[in-house]
Amino acid sequence: MCLPVPPVIEKAVTTYNGQFIELYFSKPMSKADLAGYENIAITADGKTISVVSAEVMGRINKLVKIKLSNPLINGTVINLSFTDGEIIDQNGGLMEAVTEFPIENRVRPTPEISTAATTLDGTGIVLNFDQFINENSI
């Protein structure tokens, strides 16, 4: 009996806010069983961060977005390991163990207040940040 070719992670990147990691697979992934992704171990500067949930995305289901229990920070080295459990593609291919797969860290630096001053009439405070702040986030 011939087994299906196992799926392979081709690329892994963090989102800008550090709460999610996007995994790009070689094959379309199964939407049925997402529990296996919780067995992925993410390490950042020696600390392990657990995976909370996963979602298969993209036009051809090759993108899996995993949510982390804690957000990552800018400048850390991040690795992925997977040794236990099952991650299956749409054709039943079972992902093999992965050790120390590097993740591209795209987390943006945390915005900081560069200056703060009261308005001339004293009714408000003007804050200047070191990077663009979306007004809807305040």
C-alpha positions in Angstrom: 0.0 0.0 0.0 1.3 3.4 -1.0 1.0 6.2 1.6 0.3 9.8 0.6 3.3 12.2 0.4 3.5 14.1 3.8 2.9 17.8 3.9 5.9 20.0 4.5 6.1 23.5 6.0 7.8 25.6 3.3 7.8 28.9 5.2 6.7 30.3 8.5 6.3 34.0 9.4 4.9 36.0 12.3 2.2 38.5 11.9 3.0 42.2 12.7 1.3 42.1 16.1 3.1 38.9 17.1 -0.1 37.0 18.2 -0.2 34.7 15.1 2.2 32.6 13.0 1.4 31.8 9.4 2.5 28.4 8.2 2.8 27.9 4.4 2.5 24.2 3.5 3.5 22.3 0.3 0.0 20.8 0.0 -3.6 21.8 0.8 -4.3 21.1 4.5 -7.3 19.4 6.1 -9.9 21.7 7.8 -11.4 18.7 9.7 -8.8 18.1 12.4 -7.1 21.2 13.7 -6.3 19.8 17.2 -2.9 18.5 16.0 -1.6 22.0 15.6 -1.7 22.5 19.4 1.2 20.0 19.6 3.5 22.5 17.8 6.1 23.9 20.2 7.1 27.5 19.6 10.3 28.7 21.3 11.3 32.3 21.5 14.6 33.2 23.3 14.5 29.9 25.2 10.9 30.2 26.3 8.1 27.9 25.1 4.9 29.5 23.9 1.8 27.3 23.4 -0.5 27.2 20.4 -4.1 28.0 21.3 -5.9 27.4 18.0 -5.4 27.0 14.3 -7.3 28.0 11.1 -6.8 26.7 7.6 -6.9 29.7 5.2 -6.0 30.8 1.7 -7.5 30.2 -1.7 -6.1 26.6 -1.9 -5.9 25.8 1.9 -2.1 25.8 2.0 -2.0 28.5 4.6 -2.5 27.7 8.3 -2.7 30.5 10.8 -1.9 29.5 14.4 -2.8 31.6 17.4 -0.3 31.8 20.3 -1.0 32.0 24.0 1.3 35.0 24.3 2.4 37.5 21.6 5.9 37.4 20.4 8.1 40.5 20.6 10.3 42.2 18.0 13.9 41.0 17.6 13.5 37.5 19.2 14.7 34.4 17.5 11.7 32.0 17.0 11.8 28.3 16.2 9.1 25.7 15.6 9.2 22.1 16.6 6.7 19.3 16.1 7.3 15.8 17.4 4.0 14.5 18.8 0.4 14.2 17.4 -1.0 14.3 13.9 -1.2 17.1 11.3 -2.9 15.8 8.2 -3.3 17.2 4.7 -6.5 16.9 2.6 -5.3 13.6 1.0 -4.4 12.0 4.4 -0.7 12.7 4.3 0.7 12.8 7.8 3.3 15.5 8.6 6.6 14.2 9.8 8.5 15.4 12.9 10.1 18.9 12.6 13.0 20.1 14.8 14.1 23.7 15.1 12.4 25.1 12.0 13.2 28.9 11.9 10.3 31.3 11.8 10.8 34.7 10.2 10.1 37.4 12.8 8.0 40.2 11.3 6.8 41.6 14.6 7.0 45.4 14.5 8.5 47.3 17.4 6.2 48.4 20.1 5.2 52.1 19.6 6.5 54.5 22.3 5.6 58.1 23.2 8.4 60.3 22.0 7.0 63.6 23.4 4.1 64.8 25.4 2.9 68.3 26.0 -0.2 70.1 27.2 -2.2 72.2 24.8 -1.9 76.0 25.1 -5.3 76.3 26.8 -4.6 73.4 29.2 -7.6 71.3 28.1 -5.6 68.4 26.6 -2.3 66.7 26.0 -0.6 66.2 22.7 1.2 62.9 22.3 3.8 62.2 19.6 4.7 58.6 18.9 7.9 57.2 17.3 5.7 55.6 14.6 2.3 55.9 13.0 -0.6 55.2 15.3 -4.0 54.2 13.8 -6.5 56.6 15.4 -9.1 53.8 15.6 -6.8 51.9 18.0 -6.9 54.6 20.6 
